[in-house]
Amino acid sequence: MTQAELNQEIADATGESVFRVNRMGFVLLTAGPFEQERNPLVVDWDEVEQTRTVLYPV
């Protein structure tokens, strides 16, 4: 789908002019390589616990 086709489809669906839709900057969403190679976001709570300062050790 070209940018012009996308703008026309959005304009038809929303009732806005193609000019206004074009100025809003809609783009097709695509998965980039950074999403495919990204590691999951996790927290190692054991490591966090080791770095904490304890004011009153038990």
C-alpha positions in Angstrom: 0.0 0.0 0.0 1.4 3.4 -0.9 1.3 6.4 1.3 -1.3 8.0 -0.9 -3.6 4.9 -0.7 -3.2 4.9 3.1 -4.1 8.5 3.3 -7.1 8.0 1.2 -8.3 5.0 3.2 -7.9 7.0 6.5 -9.7 10.0 5.0 -12.6 7.8 3.8 -12.9 6.2 7.3 -12.6 9.4 9.3 -14.3 11.9 7.1 -11.2 14.2 7.1 -9.7 15.6 4.0 -6.7 13.8 2.5 -4.7 16.9 3.0 -5.4 16.9 6.7 -4.7 13.2 7.0 -1.4 13.7 5.2 -0.4 16.5 7.6 -1.1 14.1 10.6 1.7 11.8 9.4 0.1 8.4 9.4 2.4 5.6 8.3 2.1 1.8 7.9 3.4 -0.1 11.0 6.1 -2.6 10.3 8.1 -4.8 12.6 11.7 -3.5 12.6 14.7 -5.7 13.2 15.2 -4.2 16.6 11.9 -5.8 17.8 13.0 -9.3 16.6 16.4 -9.2 18.3 15.4 -7.6 21.5 15.9 -9.5 24.7 12.9 -9.6 27.1 12.8 -7.0 29.9 13.5 -8.8 33.2 14.6 -7.8 36.7 17.0 -10.0 38.6 15.7 -9.4 42.1 18.5 -11.3 43.7 21.0 -8.9 42.1 18.9 -5.9 43.2 18.8 -7.2 46.7 22.6 -7.5 46.9 23.1 -3.9 45.9 20.7 -2.4 48.5 22.2 -0.7 51.5 20.9 -2.1 54.8 20.8 0.5 57.6 20.0 -1.9 60.4 21.2 -5.5 59.6 19.2 -8.2 61.2 
